[in-house]
Each structure stands twice: as C-alpha cells, then as structure tokens.
C-alpha cells in the first residue's frame, strides 16, 4: 500500500495504465472498432510522450541541481579559507601585541630595578637580599617602608 503512495509507485502505476491502454488499443483494432481504438491509441501515445518528456526534464533538473551544489560547495570552501586566513591574521596581530606588551613590561621592570638603591637587590623569588654593608635604605627596603 505504501508503494502506491510513493513517487516511484505513482509513476509505475501510471506507466502500467499507459501500457494497458496500448493493449486495449490492440484489442479494439482487432475487433474492428477503429474510432474507439483511435481514441485509446491517442491517449496511450500522449501518456508515453509525457513520460519521456518528464524523464528528460528530471534528468536536466538533477544535473542543474548537482552543478548548483558543486558551486555552493566551492563557495563554502572559499569562505572557510577566507575565514581561516582572517583568524590567522588576527592571531598573529594579537601575538605581536602581546609580545610588544611583554617586552614593554620587561623594560619597565628593568628600569625600575635600575632605580633601586645599589645595595638592595630584589631576587626573582621576591625575597630581599642585602649587600654586605647594611645601610638604613636597605633596611627600610627590606621592611617594605622604603619610599622615594
């Protein structure tokens, strides 16, 4: 039952109807009923021509659809490539900016370190090291009360 409602099923039933009309035409010619045979033959011929025309239209439509899909796939691939290039460019720009900011921050730390008194040296772990002569400035820096 489901077959009769599908598109293919409807086409097969219609083609079977056209073939049945051709058979009826042959029987009517055999019975010498030429007017009825002519009408049945004309209907069956029109039905077969309609099937052939529809077949070629469907093939053409399928071919055009495949071409559109191929063009769309090409367009999507080009858009994806463009997006990828833009993302790479943005990443490179951000990376360059971060590198510039890091070098600027390192320069500021170096200049701040050079502004410190010579006797007080800050180690990398943040602990204060005092040089051999324990001056008042080094002592205040160690306590955290050193202000310029």
Buried (B, 14 or more C-beta within 10 A) or exposed (E): EEEEEEEEEEEEEBEEEBEEBBEBBBEBBEEEEEEBBEBBBEBBBEBBEEEEEEEEEEEEEEEEEEEEEEEEEEEEEEEEEEEEEEEEEEEEEEEEEEEEEEEEEEEEEEEEEEEBBEBBBBEEEEEBEBEEEEBEBBBBBBEEEBEE
